[in-house]
Amino acid sequence: DNTVYIQQNPDVIDQGVFHNDVIAVGNQNVLFYHEQAFADTEAKLAEIQRKFGDNSLHFIKVGTEQVSIQDAVSTYLFNTQLITPPDGQMTIIAPTECQENDSVRSYLEQLTQNSDSPIKRVEFFDVKQSMRNGGGPACLRLRVALNDEELAGANQNCLMSDKLFSRLNQWVEKHYRDELAVDDLRDPALLEESRSALDELTQILKLGSVYPFQQD
């Protein structure tokens, strides 16, 4: 009953906004979006407000004159992570492409300096490898809220820790090739290497035999 179905603007899809997370992002009571993000925006925002049922909702609209669609897409301004860390200061985790673009950087500075803004900080990180592969910080955006009992029931070997982080780095150093050429894709050795890497990864995370080649 509280779900809002909101259509993405077809015009921005034609401009390269292939996913909604390239044009909008939400966190708690904040929706951070470009003014061209949605179809029938005003009516849909009113529906969100009505179903949210709380006047503390913040709609932060970025105007086209502030940040163009092209700049939003190329910098992944909205493909950022919007988080509330333990200190309560809502923060945007952004790629350095946002810092390097004059209009986007200027907008973010104004946003965080505005005393009425619920977003208080921006932290920039170099994720160029991910960006060049078509993914920004939002690729880490999935959130699953668990209570203590549910968390205890999860696979503890998949929960990040310093020990697991170190072990995964070792796994990458061992199995990832430094270079990959087109001819390598025809080499059966690449298939065997990939299977060996996946087999070891499932053991590290104690996932069991989840791939068909492990079950043969």
C-alpha positions in Angstrom: 0.0 0.0 0.0 2.9 2.3 0.6 4.7 1.6 -2.7 5.1 4.4 -5.2 5.4 3.5 -8.9 7.3 6.4 -10.6 8.2 6.4 -14.2 11.7 7.5 -15.3 11.7 10.3 -17.8 12.0 8.8 -21.3 13.9 11.8 -22.5 16.8 11.2 -20.1 16.8 7.6 -21.0 17.6 8.7 -24.5 20.4 10.8 -23.1 22.2 7.9 -21.5 20.4 7.5 -18.2 20.0 3.7 -18.6 19.4 3.1 -14.9 17.5 5.1 -12.3 20.6 5.2 -10.0 22.3 7.4 -12.7 19.7 10.1 -12.1 18.5 9.8 -8.4 19.5 8.4 -5.0 17.7 8.2 -1.7 18.7 7.7 1.9 16.4 7.6 4.9 14.2 10.7 4.5 16.1 12.2 1.6 15.6 11.9 -2.1 18.4 13.5 -4.1 17.4 13.7 -7.8 17.8 15.6 -11.0 14.9 17.8 -12.1 14.6 15.7 -15.4 14.7 12.4 -13.6 11.0 11.5 -13.5 7.8 11.7 -15.5 4.9 13.5 -13.7 7.4 14.6 -11.0 5.2 16.8 -8.8 2.3 14.4 -8.5 4.6 11.5 -7.7 6.6 13.5 -5.1 3.3 14.4 -3.5 2.3 10.7 -3.4 5.7 9.9 -1.8 5.1 12.6 0.8 1.6 11.4 1.5 2.6 7.7 1.9 5.7 8.6 3.9 3.4 10.4 6.3 6.1 12.6 7.9 6.9 16.2 7.2 10.6 15.6 7.7 11.0 14.4 4.1 13.6 16.2 2.1 13.4 16.4 -1.7 16.7 17.8 -3.1 16.3 18.8 -6.7 19.3 19.5 -8.9 18.4 21.8 -11.7 19.6 21.4 -15.3 21.2 24.9 -15.1 23.2 23.7 -12.1 24.2 20.3 -13.5 23.4 19.2 -17.0 22.3 15.6 -17.8 25.6 15.1 -19.7 27.6 16.1 -16.6 25.4 14.0 -14.3 25.9 10.9 -16.5 29.7 11.4 -17.1 30.5 12.0 -13.4 27.9 9.7 -11.9 26.7 12.4 -9.5 23.7 10.3 -8.6 25.4 7.0 -8.9 27.1 7.9 -5.6 26.4 6.4 -2.2 24.3 8.6 0.2 24.9 7.3 3.7 24.4 8.3 7.3 27.6 7.3 9.2 27.6 6.8 13.0 28.3 10.5 13.6 24.9 11.3 12.0 26.4 13.6 9.3 24.7 12.5 6.1 27.5 12.1 3.5 27.8 11.6 -0.2 30.5 9.1 -1.3 31.4 10.3 -4.8 33.9 9.3 -7.5 36.7 11.8 -8.1 35.1 12.5 -11.5 32.6 14.6 -9.5 35.5 16.6 -8.0 37.1 17.1 -11.4 34.0 18.5 -13.0 33.6 22.2 -12.3 29.8 22.4 -12.3 29.4 19.2 -10.2 32.0 20.2 -7.7 30.5 23.7 -7.4 27.1 22.3 -6.9 28.3 19.8 -4.2 30.1 22.6 -2.4 26.9 24.7 -2.3 24.9 21.8 -1.2 27.0 20.9 1.8 27.4 24.6 2.8 23.7 25.2 2.9 22.6 25.1 6.5 19.2 23.7 5.5 20.7 20.8 3.6 20.5 17.4 5.4 23.6 16.4 3.4 26.6 17.7 5.3 29.7 16.2 3.7 31.1 14.8 0.4 34.0 12.3 0.4 35.7 11.7 -3.0 37.3 8.3 -3.9 39.2 7.2 -6.9 37.2 4.4 -8.4 38.3 4.9 -12.0 38.6 1.2 -12.8 35.0 0.7 -11.8 33.8 3.9 -13.6 35.5 2.8 -16.8 33.7 -0.5 -16.6 30.4 1.2 -16.3 29.9 1.3 -12.5 30.3 3.9 -9.8 30.0 3.9 -6.0 26.3 3.0 -6.2 27.3 -0.5 -7.3 27.9 -1.0 -3.5 24.5 0.5 -2.6 22.5 -2.6 -1.8 21.4 -2.5 1.8 19.8 -5.3 3.7 18.4 -4.4 7.2 18.9 -7.3 9.6 18.1 -7.7 13.3 20.6 -9.5 15.6 18.9 -12.9 15.0 18.9 -12.6 11.3 22.5 -11.4 11.3 23.6 -14.4 13.4 21.8 -16.7 10.9 23.8 -15.3 7.9 26.9 -16.9 6.6 29.5 -15.4 8.9 32.3 -16.2 6.4 30.8 -13.6 4.0 30.9 -10.7 6.5 33.8 -8.4 5.8 36.6 -8.2 8.4 40.2 -7.3 8.3 41.1 -11.0 8.1 38.7 -11.6 5.2 39.8 -8.5 3.4 43.4 -9.6 3.6 42.5 -13.1 2.4 40.5 -11.8 -0.6 43.5 -9.6 -1.6 45.7 -12.6 -1.6 43.2 -14.4 -3.7 43.1 -11.6 -6.3 46.9 -11.4 -6.4 47.1 -15.2 -7.0 44.4 -15.6 -9.6 43.9 -12.3 -11.5 45.9 -11.9 -14.7 47.7 -8.5 -15.2 46.5 -8.4 -18.8 43.8 -10.0 -20.9 44.0 -10.0 -24.7 41.3 -11.1 -27.2 43.3 -14.3 -28.0 43.2 -15.2 -24.3 39.4 -15.7 -24.6 40.1 -18.6 -27.0 42.6 -20.2 -24.6 41.2 -23.2 -22.6 43.7 -22.3 -19.9 41.8 -19.2 -19.1 38.7 -21.3 -18.5 40.6 -23.6 -16.1 42.2 -20.6 -14.3 38.7 -19.0 -13.9 37.3 -22.2 -12.5 40.2 -22.7 -10.1 39.7 -19.1 -8.9 36.0 -19.6 -8.3 36.5 -22.9 -6.6 39.0 -21.3 -4.2 36.7 -18.3 -3.6 33.7 -20.5 -2.7 35.9 -22.3 -0.2 37.1 -19.1 1.4 33.5 -17.9 1.8 32.3 -21.4 2.6 29.5 -21.3 0.0 29.6 -24.9 -0.9 29.5 -26.2 -4.5 27.4 -23.5 -6.2 28.8 -23.7 -9.8 27.9 -26.5 -12.2 31.6 -27.4 -12.8 32.0 -28.0 -9.1 29.1 -30.4 -9.1 30.2 -32.6 -12.1 
